[in-house]
Amino acid sequence: MHYLYLMAAVLAETIGTTALQASQQFTRLLPSVIVVVAYAASFFLMSLTLKYMPVGIVYAMVGAWHRADRRHRVYRIWSTH
């Protein structure tokens, strides 16, 4: 179950980061609300994960998922041009 919490935390963080750019420095209301809610959910889910897993393992897994997500996005961008 803690792996699902971790995956949901990473997903919430990704949504929050995407909405951060759309908020245009917190001048647009809806994207700004999404940023706050998504990051709050991410921190909460991460806290649930850290009850069961060591910080080092969680950090390594989150880093790997972010790197894989970034590579996937870069590949998608470059393959369409």
Backbone torsions as a table, in degrees:
resi	resn	phi	psi	omega
1	MET	NA	-34.5	-178.5
2	HIS	-67.1	-25.4	175.3
3	TYR	-68.5	-35.7	176.6
4	LEU	-66.8	-39.6	174.9
5	TYR	-59.9	-42.2	-178.6
6	LEU	-66.2	-43.6	178.7
7	MET	-64.8	-39.2	178.0
8	ALA	-66.6	-36.2	177.6
9	ALA	-64.3	-42.7	178.5
10	VAL	-65.7	-41.0	178.0
11	LEU	-63.4	-43.6	178.8
12	ALA	-63.8	-39.1	178.6
13	GLU	-65.8	-39.3	178.2
14	THR	-64.9	-40.9	177.2
15	ILE	-64.1	-44.0	179.1
16	GLY	-62.5	-41.0	179.7
17	THR	-67.6	-38.1	176.9
18	THR	-65.6	-42.5	179.1
19	ALA	-69.6	-24.2	179.8
20	LEU	-61.1	-42.4	177.7
21	GLN	-67.9	-38.7	-179.0
22	ALA	-70.0	-20.9	-178.6
23	SER	-74.4	-13.4	179.7
24	GLN	50.6	61.8	179.3
25	GLN	60.6	42.4	177.3
26	PHE	60.5	33.4	176.0
27	THR	-98.1	-13.3	177.5
28	ARG	-108.6	130.5	-170.0
29	LEU	-67.6	-55.5	-173.8
30	LEU	-60.7	-49.6	177.1
31	PRO	-62.3	-32.2	178.6
32	SER	-66.6	-40.4	176.9
33	VAL	-65.4	-40.6	178.7
34	ILE	-61.9	-40.5	178.4
35	VAL	-59.1	-50.2	-176.8
36	VAL	-64.1	-45.7	-179.1
37	VAL	-65.7	-42.7	-178.1
38	ALA	-65.9	-43.0	178.9
39	TYR	-69.3	-36.0	176.4
40	ALA	-63.6	-43.7	177.7
41	ALA	-63.5	-39.9	179.5
42	SER	-62.5	-46.2	178.7
43	PHE	-63.6	-41.0	179.4
44	PHE	-63.5	-47.8	-179.5
45	LEU	-65.4	-35.5	176.9
46	MET	-66.2	-36.9	178.4
47	SER	-65.6	-36.2	175.9
48	LEU	-66.0	-38.5	178.8
49	THR	-64.4	-41.9	-175.3
50	LEU	-71.3	-8.7	173.1
51	LYS	-71.5	-24.7	-173.4
52	TYR	-115.1	-19.6	-175.4
53	MET	-126.1	148.2	176.9
54	PRO	-69.6	152.1	-176.8
55	VAL	-58.9	-41.6	-178.1
56	GLY	-60.9	-42.1	179.4
57	ILE	-66.9	-44.8	179.5
58	VAL	-61.2	-45.1	-179.6
59	TYR	-60.5	-43.3	179.8
60	ALA	-64.7	-42.1	-178.5
61	MET	-68.6	-42.0	178.6
62	VAL	-63.4	-42.6	177.6
63	GLY	-60.8	-41.6	179.4
64	ALA	-66.2	-41.4	179.4
65	TRP	-66.6	-39.5	177.7
66	HIS	-64.5	-41.0	179.7
67	ARG	-65.3	-42.2	178.9
68	ALA	-65.0	-39.7	178.7
69	ASP	-64.6	-42.5	179.8
70	ARG	-63.9	-44.0	178.8
71	ARG	-62.8	-39.5	179.2
72	HIS	-63.4	-43.3	179.6
73	ARG	-65.3	-43.1	179.5
74	VAL	-63.2	-44.0	179.1
75	TYR	-61.1	-42.7	-179.7
76	ARG	-63.4	-40.4	-179.4
77	ILE	-66.1	-47.5	-176.0
78	TRP	-74.4	-26.5	-179.3
79	SER	-77.9	-15.5	179.8
80	THR	-89.9	-8.7	-178.5
81	HIS	-103.3	NA	NA
